[in-house]
Amino acid sequence: MILTVNLNSTTDIVIPISDLKLSSVSRTPWIAAYPGGKATNVARALASLGADVTTTGFCGVNDFESMKKFLNSCNVHSDFVKVKGANRPCIIITETRAKRETIINSESSFKINNSALFTFLKKLKNLSSKSKITIFSGSLPLSLPFNFYYRAINICNKNSLTILDTSAKYLKHSIKAGPSIIKQNLDEIESGFNIKLNTKSAIKKFSFNLLKKHNLKAVIITLHEKGAILFENDTSFYFPALKMENAISPVGCGDAFTAGLAFGIESWKNIKEAVKFGIACATANLQHFGSCFFTAAEARSYIKKIKILNY
C-alpha cells in the first residue's frame, strides 16, 4: 500500500477561458470543482496507475462526505480526521489561447484542536506501518505549527519509505527529520534555503550536501518545462522533459510526477527508473485540465521517449 498525507485539503475550482481581461466580464464554457490538495491529487493519480492507495489528513466537516464520496469513485481509500471548518478553495484560471494559468489560493479555516491532532498522529502511525511508501505533499493549515512535518515524518520513517514534497517555507525544517526522498522544484529549494543556484556545479554541490547532511536516499529537483535532476548516492542524472506543442495545462504536473515516482519505486525498486516514469506521468497530465486526470495508458505511452543523461 502507498499512503499519501494531505494536511491542507482544498476544493479545486477550474475555470477555462480564452483570455483573461482585467476589469471586464469574462465568460467560460464550463466550470469544474472537485476535492483537492496535493496529496489527494497524488492519491488519485496513483489509483489510476493501479496502485493500492490510501490518503489521510484533515478534512473540513463541511466537505467531509463529498471528499469521501469523490475519492471512493476514484478507487482511493480515504481515512481523514474531521475538523471544524471548510476545505480552502483553490481557483485555477486557465487561459486557453495564451496557455497560462492564474492560481488563487486561500488560507485554511480549519480548527485543529489537541484531540483531532492526537487522533491524526495515531492514525498516521497505524497507516504508515502498513505502507511501503508514505508521501507528504503540500502546505500546512495555519492551525498547525510550521515544523509539523518534522514530527510526522519521524513517525513514519520507522516503517515506511518517506517522500517529501512541500512548500518552501516548510522545507528547511521538515528535511531535518531525514525523509527518504525529497522532491522539490528548483524555485522551492532556492526559496526554502535562501540560496541562489545559478549553475550546474552549484546545484550539484548543494544537492549532494543535502544527501549527506540529512542521510537521504535521493534528492530530486524538478525544473518545470525543462525536466528533472536526480541525485542518488554519488551519482546524478538529468531527465529532459518532452516537448508538447499541444499542452493544455501544467497544473498538477508536480503531483503527477510524485505519483509516477512513488508507483515506480514500489513497482521496480529503482529510483532512476521511477523518476523516468514520473516524467511520463507529468507529460500525460499536460493533456488535461485540472490536476491528475490522466490515464495509465497515456503515461506509459511516453516512457520510451524519455532520455536519461548523466548530469
Residue pairs with C-beta under 8 A, 6 or more apart in sequence:
1 52
1 53
1 54
1 130
1 131
1 132
2 46
2 51
2 52
2 53
2 54
2 131
2 132
2 133
2 134
2 135
2 262
2 263
2 266
3 53
3 54
3 55
3 56
3 127
3 128
3 130
3 131
3 133
3 134
3 135
3 156
3 160
4 39
4 40
4 42
4 43
4 46
4 53
4 54
4 55
4 56
4 134
4 135
4 137
5 39
5 55
5 56
5 57
5 124
5 134
5 135
5 136
5 137
5 152
6 37
6 38
6 39
6 40
6 43
6 55
6 56
6 57
6 58
6 80
6 137
6 138
7 39
7 57
7 58
7 138
7 139
7 140
7 141
7 144
7 148
8 37
8 57
8 58
8 88
8 108
8 110
8 138
8 139
8 140
8 141
9 35
9 36
9 37
9 40
9 57
9 58
9 59
9 60
9 63
9 67
9 80
9 87
9 88
10 35
10 36
10 37
10 40
10 87
10 88
10 89
10 90
10 105
11 33
11 34
11 35
11 36
11 63
11 86
11 87
11 88
11 89
11 90
12 33
12 34
12 35
12 36
12 90
12 92
12 290
12 291
13 31
13 32
13 33
13 89
13 90
13 91
13 92
14 31
14 32
14 33
14 92
14 94
14 251
14 289
14 290
15 28
15 31
15 91
15 92
15 93
15 94
16 28
16 29
16 30
16 94
16 96
16 289
17 26
17 27
17 28
17 93
17 94
17 95
17 96
18 95
18 96
18 97
19 26
19 95
19 97
19 98
20 26
20 93
20 95
20 102
32 289
32 290
34 70
34 290
35 63
35 66
35 67
35 70
35 71
35 87
36 90
36 291
37 57
37 87
37 138
38 137
38 138
38 165
38 254
38 255
38 258
39 55
39 57
39 135
39 136
39 137
39 138
40 55
40 67
40 71
40 76
41 252
41 255
41 256
41 259
41 291
41 292
42 135
42 137
42 255
42 258
42 259
42 262
42 292
43 53
43 54
43 55
43 71
43 74
43 76
43 259
44 71
44 74
44 76
44 292
44 293
45 255
45 256
45 259
45 260
45 281
45 285
45 292
45 294
46 53
46 76
46 259
46 262
46 263
47 53
47 74
47 75
47 76
48 74
48 75
48 292
48 294
48 295
48 296
49 259
49 260
49 263
49 281
49 296
49 299
50 263
50 296
51 262
51 263
51 266
53 76
53 77
54 76
54 77
54 78
54 79
54 127
54 131
55 71
55 76
55 77
55 78
55 79
55 80
56 78
56 79
56 80
56 81
56 120
56 123
56 124
56 127
57 80
57 81
57 120
58 80
58 81
58 83
58 110
58 112
58 116
58 120
58 141
59 67
59 80
59 81
59 82
59 83
59 87
60 82
60 83
60 84
60 85
60 86
60 87
60 109
60 110
61 82
61 83
61 84
61 85
61 86
62 85
62 86
62 87
63 86
63 87
64 80
64 82
67 78
67 80
67 87
68 78
68 80
71 77
71 78
72 78
79 123
79 127
81 116
81 119
81 120
81 123
82 116
83 110
83 111
83 112
83 113
83 116
84 110
84 111
85 108
85 109
85 110
85 111
86 109
87 108
88 105
88 106
88 107
88 108
88 109
89 106
90 103
90 104
90 105
90 106
91 103
91 104
92 101
92 102
92 103
92 249
92 251
92 290
93 101
93 102
93 103
93 104
94 100
94 101
94 248
94 249
94 251
94 289
95 101
95 102
96 248
99 247
101 249
101 250
101 251
103 251
107 141
107 142
108 141
108 142
108 143
110 141
110 142
110 143
111 143
112 141
112 143
112 144
117 144
121 151
121 152
121 155
124 152
124 155
124 156
125 155
125 156
127 134
128 134
128 155
128 156
128 159
128 160
129 158
129 159
129 160
131 156
131 159
131 160
132 160
132 161
132 266
133 160
133 161
133 162
133 163
133 262
133 265
133 266
134 156
134 160
134 161
134 162
134 163
135 162
135 163
135 165
135 258
135 262
136 149
136 152
136 153
136 162
136 163
136 164
136 165
136 166
136 174
136 179
137 163
137 164
137 165
137 166
137 255
137 258
138 165
138 166
138 167
139 166
139 167
139 169
139 170
140 146
140 148
140 149
140 170
146 169
146 170
146 173
147 170
147 173
147 174
149 164
149 166
149 170
149 173
149 174
149 177
150 173
150 174
150 176
150 177
151 177
153 162
153 164
153 174
153 177
153 178
153 179
154 177
156 162
157 177
157 178
157 179
157 180
161 180
161 181
161 217
161 265
162 179
162 180
162 181
163 179
163 180
163 181
163 182
163 183
163 258
163 261
163 262
164 171
164 174
164 175
164 179
164 181
164 182
164 183
165 182
165 183
165 184
165 254
165 258
166 174
166 184
166 188
167 188
168 187
168 188
168 189
168 191
168 192
169 191
169 192
170 192
171 182
171 184
171 188
171 189
171 192
171 193
172 192
172 193
175 182
175 210
175 214
175 216
176 214
178 214
178 215
178 216
179 216
180 216
180 217
180 218
181 216
181 217
181 218
181 219
181 220
181 261
181 271
182 210
182 216
182 218
182 219
182 220
183 220
183 222
183 257
183 258
183 261
184 192
184 220
184 221
184 222
185 221
185 222
185 223
185 224
185 254
186 197
186 203
186 221
186 222
186 223
189 195
189 197
189 206
189 221
190 196
190 197
193 206
195 206
196 202
197 203
197 206
200 311
203 221
203 229
204 231
204 236
204 311
207 219
207 221
207 229
207 231
207 236
208 231
208 234
208 236
210 216
210 219
210 231
211 218
211 219
211 231
211 232
211 233
217 232
217 271
218 230
218 231
218 232
218 271
219 230
219 231
219 232
220 228
220 229
220 230
220 231
220 261
220 275
220 278
221 228
221 229
221 231
222 228
222 254
222 257
223 229
223 241
224 250
225 241
225 250
226 240
226 241
227 238
227 239
227 240
227 241
227 279
228 238
228 239
228 241
228 257
228 275
228 278
228 279
229 236
229 237
229 238
229 239
229 311
230 236
230 237
230 239
230 271
230 272
230 275
230 311
232 271
232 272
236 310
236 311
237 272
237 275
237 308
237 309
237 310
237 311
238 308
238 309
238 310
238 311
239 275
239 276
239 279
239 306
239 307
239 308
239 309
240 306
240 307
240 309
241 279
241 282
241 283
242 279
242 283
242 302
242 305
242 306
244 283
244 286
244 287
246 287
247 286
247 287
248 286
248 287
248 288
248 289
249 286
249 288
249 289
249 290
250 285
250 286
251 289
251 290
251 291
252 285
252 290
252 291
252 292
253 282
253 285
253 286
254 282
255 285
255 291
255 292
256 278
256 281
256 282
256 284
256 285
256 291
256 292
256 294
256 299
257 278
257 279
257 281
257 282
258 278
259 278
259 281
259 292
260 274
260 277
260 278
260 279
260 280
260 281
260 282
260 299
261 274
261 275
261 277
261 278
262 274
263 274
263 277
263 281
264 270
264 271
264 273
264 274
264 275
264 276
264 277
264 278
265 271
265 274
267 274
268 274
272 308
276 303
276 306
276 308
277 299
277 303
279 302
279 306
280 299
280 300
280 301
280 302
280 303
280 306
281 294
281 299
283 299
283 302
284 294
284 295
284 298
284 299
284 301
284 302
285 291
285 292
285 293
285 294
287 294
287 298
288 294
